[in-house]
Amino acid sequence: MKKCQEQLKKRIKSYNINDLCPANPQVRQLLEAYFTEVAELFPSNYIHAGCDEAWEAGNCPRCKAVGNAEYIFTEHIKFCHDIISGKLKKRMMIWDDMFEFFPEIPEKLPRDIILVNWQYQENVTDYQGHFSNLSFCDANSRYTKLGFDYIFAPAEYFFSNIDSITDYNRSRHPYGALLTIWEKAESLMFRFLPNISVAGKLWNHQAQNAEEALKQTAAELFGIKNDDFINALQLSLNGTRISGVSENTLLANSIKGIDPRLLPSLQLQQCTLKKYVSCTKNALAELILSELIDACETKILYWRSIKAFSAMLNNMSYENPDNIIADLNELKERQINKFMQYRRPCDAEKIKNFFEKWQKNTCICIYIEISLPSFFALSGRFLKNMQVAPLRLTAPKELENTTAPSGKPA
């Protein structure tokens, strides 16, 4: 497997190669042993075989010797199905995103495979392509027509995503729903419990809509029924998921600038939530609320950072980045203490690294911003003294004798 990866010219340079080569016999041995062990350890009737974001499917020399990417990917899914459903008598599930590249594959697959459709956008109005094409189609209705069961899968960090994808699928025929929860290296699970509760109430028919589910959650989880709290809670359960703050993040801003409503909205959310800390019904509710307040603080610091550097770059008045670094340090210490209490020491080290990298990149950007005016001044003097030849455009020979509709040369 390693030898194949070493020979592989990656399709997407920004990604590490994590794909297993489906044409390698050792991979098949590994997968059969892995699925067998999973079946022994877990009593579930289902095994999810993944198959998402397989950027290098059919791209290595061994695969290319066997067939094209569509054939390789199809045969891989069929092999997994033979092991999971044939040998282990479990029902197989797979992600469906790669069918955007290979739309003919579903027609060639066993119909007892459950297709899992993940959609993480803020407002789900249709199946939206996940990758560069951003296509729109009613994939779920197509799966039903082909005879597949499908499951829809929103993200746990986005209230409106859970709400809209559930509403979208009411008029269709899903087999069920699955709430995805990924990569908690940089956050504790507590802050996501309200959204998990909302999804559970919606999908188990305990609430007619997401707003009703949220009201029930606020009452049961926090012991609070106040509308101001519920509105602030809903807003806090949406928004940016911050997984890292690089120099590029800080310096590359939208051409439209920063939405002036973002910071005041986040600050109002945080201020409102803080008022109700003493009203929570127990220690767990207080911990969940403290995590939501820290999540607001993280977003506030994120946008304060971007706003400061955007203003600095455009020679406008800006907040002193030292204030942001100091506030980041306070948030870092709070989060490290919580991670030490509720997670492993190595997890606390990860959250420490997350904030320290943010602080370091902020310092780097301060240096870059200070250096830029001098750089531009030097560049301006250099360009001013350059002798630039006039630009001459010459038409290709095949166009020399053509004429425009007016009769003039084209």
C-alpha angles and dihedrals in degrees: 000000000000092000090054091051092050090056093045121110101208120235092208112037096194092063129075115235105256098152121115115224106249091199092060112097090212089060091056091050090049094049094047091052091045096049090046092053092047090051090052094048100044125050094206119125089225136070121190110215097191110215094167127134093005092166095170098046108150092355103114124087093251092053094045089055089057102044146294124313095262092053092046093050093046093050091047092055091047091050091051089049092052090055100039100039102021103041104020098034093226127132113251125227127189137176113254103211096102090063086078086073095035107034094165095059098084091062089059097050132093108266096228090072111107112225115214115207115199119196119173103173121123096246117027110204098151142347102300121199112250099212140043098310096057090200122180123217142139094255094160093059088048091054090052091050090050090053100254128136111227136193125207118222125197127179124265094225098060121069095187091049091056090045098047098042090050091050091046092055096047090089092047134062111254120175088220144302136269126199109216118218115187140175108356093175090115103036140039120246094237095082091059097050094093092056091045088053092049092051092048093051093047096048095043092051094245090128134033095220142001095266091056090046090052093051090052090048093050091051096044100037101036104016090234127126100172115130094220090056093046092050092049090046092053092050092048091053090062132060147059119358104213111205098161141348113222132176087260091054092052098044104033107076135173114275087233092056127232118323103251090214095062102078097040090048093051092045091050091049091051094045092050094048091050090057091062100048091098091049097060116118100229146356094275092054090049091050092050091049092048089054092050089050090051089048088055090048091052091052092045091052090046092056093040087055094049093043092051095051093042090055092044091052091050094048093248131132112281143178116269105260089216088070090054092049090051092051090046089055092054092049091046092055092049092050094046090053091051092047090050089053100043105023140035123288090248089058090052087054090055094053089046090053090048093058096037091053089051090051092046093050090049089056091047091052091050088056092046092049092049091049097046099076090054090047093050091046091053091045091051093052091046094051092045091058095046119108105226118194116226114262115247122195119206121190118230113263093246089062098046096094098037121110132211121236089266090062092248119122111279 
